Amino acid sequence: MYGVLTDPAEDGSRDYHWGDMWHYAIARMVVAARANGLRAIDGPFGDFSDPDGYRAHGNRAAILGCEGKWAIHPSQIPLANEIFTPDEKEVAKARRILEAMEKAQQEGSGAVALDGGLIDIASIKQAEALVKQADIIAARSNS
């Protein structure tokens, strides 16, 4: 899901490349934002008639750690929501990680395991962030 699309050729075909000239700049922006307690949001994608291009840029931004992407046209809002809303399976797994952590704490265990694998503090922090994001989105969707 990480890559960029070329502009359409005369026949409408496009190539997908894993190389990205903006990788370093976006990664640095994400690190700087996080280091300063800010949320990294990717900039605009100007061609609002190109949902595939928007998706490619949005997926790249999400993989690099951005929490959202500008939408400069109403047609881009559902695309941004699609890209940056956590997958239900990921949320369910994150909730299971947190439940396993809670159970281990109640039992006085020094380690947390789930599905035969050890869960480290980074996994727990990611699970907490994912569940929090999913809960915020769900609350906004229900109101």
C-alpha positions in Angstrom: 0.0 0.0 0.0 3.1 2.3 -0.1 3.9 3.9 -3.4 3.0 6.6 -5.8 1.0 6.6 -9.1 2.3 8.2 -12.2 0.2 10.7 -14.1 -2.1 8.9 -16.6 -0.6 8.2 -20.0 -2.4 9.0 -23.2 -4.2 5.6 -23.1 -5.2 6.3 -19.4 -2.8 3.7 -18.0 -0.8 4.4 -14.9 2.3 2.9 -13.3 2.6 2.2 -9.5 6.1 2.8 -8.0 7.3 2.0 -4.6 9.9 4.8 -4.8 8.8 8.1 -3.5 10.7 11.4 -3.6 8.7 12.8 -0.7 9.4 9.9 1.7 12.2 11.6 3.6 10.4 14.9 3.9 7.1 13.4 5.2 9.0 11.1 7.6 10.9 14.1 9.0 7.6 16.1 9.3 6.0 13.2 11.3 9.0 12.9 13.6 9.1 16.6 14.2 5.4 16.8 14.8 5.4 13.9 17.3 8.5 15.2 19.1 6.6 18.5 19.7 3.3 16.9 20.7 1.6 17.7 17.4 -0.4 15.6 15.0 1.1 15.1 11.6 -1.4 15.8 8.8 -0.4 15.3 5.1 -1.0 18.2 2.7 -3.4 18.5 -0.2 -3.7 16.4 -3.3 -4.7 18.9 -6.0 -6.4 16.8 -8.6 -9.8 16.2 -6.9 -11.0 14.3 -10.0 -8.3 11.6 -9.3 -9.5 9.4 -6.3 -6.8 6.7 -7.1 -4.1 9.3 -6.8 -5.5 10.7 -3.6 -5.7 7.1 -2.1 -2.1 6.4 -3.1 -0.9 9.7 -1.5 -3.1 9.1 1.6 -1.9 5.5 2.1 1.7 6.6 1.8 1.1 9.3 4.4 -0.7 6.9 6.8 2.1 4.4 6.5 4.6 7.0 7.3 2.7 8.0 10.4 0.4 10.9 9.4 -2.9 10.9 11.2 -4.9 12.6 8.4 -4.7 14.3 5.0 -6.2 17.5 3.7 -9.3 17.3 1.7 -9.7 20.3 -0.6 -12.9 19.1 -2.3 -15.9 17.3 -0.9 -15.2 14.3 -3.0 -12.0 13.7 -1.0 -13.7 13.6 2.4 -14.9 10.0 2.1 -11.5 8.9 0.8 -9.7 10.5 3.8 -12.2 8.8 6.1 -11.6 5.4 4.3 -7.8 5.7 4.6 -7.5 7.0 8.2 -10.3 5.2 9.9 -8.9 2.1 11.6 -9.9 -1.3 10.2 -12.4 -3.1 12.4 -10.1 -6.2 12.6 -7.2 -4.0 13.7 -9.4 -2.4 16.4 -10.6 -5.8 17.6 -7.0 -7.1 17.9 -6.0 -3.9 19.7 -8.8 -4.4 22.2 -7.6 -8.0 22.7 -4.1 -6.7 23.4 -5.4 -4.3 26.0 -7.5 -7.1 27.6 -4.5 -9.4 27.7 -2.5 -6.6 29.4 -5.2 -6.0 32.0 -5.5 -9.7 32.7 -1.7 -10.0 33.1 -1.7 -7.1 35.5 -4.5 -8.6 37.6 -2.6 -11.8 37.8 0.6 -10.1 38.8 2.4 -11.3 35.7 5.5 -9.5 34.5 4.8 -10.3 30.8 1.9 -10.1 28.5 1.2 -12.7 25.8 -1.4 -13.0 23.2 -1.9 -15.8 20.6 1.5 -17.3 21.5 3.5 -14.1 21.2 4.9 -11.7 23.7 3.4 -8.2 23.7 5.8 -5.4 24.4 5.2 -1.9 25.6 5.3 -0.5 22.0 2.5 -2.9 21.0 0.4 -1.8 24.0 0.9 1.9 23.3 -0.1 1.4 19.7 -3.1 -0.6 20.8 -4.1 2.2 23.2 -3.8 4.8 20.5 -5.7 2.8 17.9 -8.6 2.0 20.3 -8.7 5.7 21.4 -8.9 6.8 17.7 -11.6 4.3 16.9 -13.6 5.3 19.9 -13.4 9.0 19.0 -14.5 8.2 15.4 -17.4 6.1 16.6 -18.6 8.8 19.0 -18.5 11.4 16.2 -20.3 9.0 13.9 -23.1 8.4 16.4 -23.7 12.0 17.2 
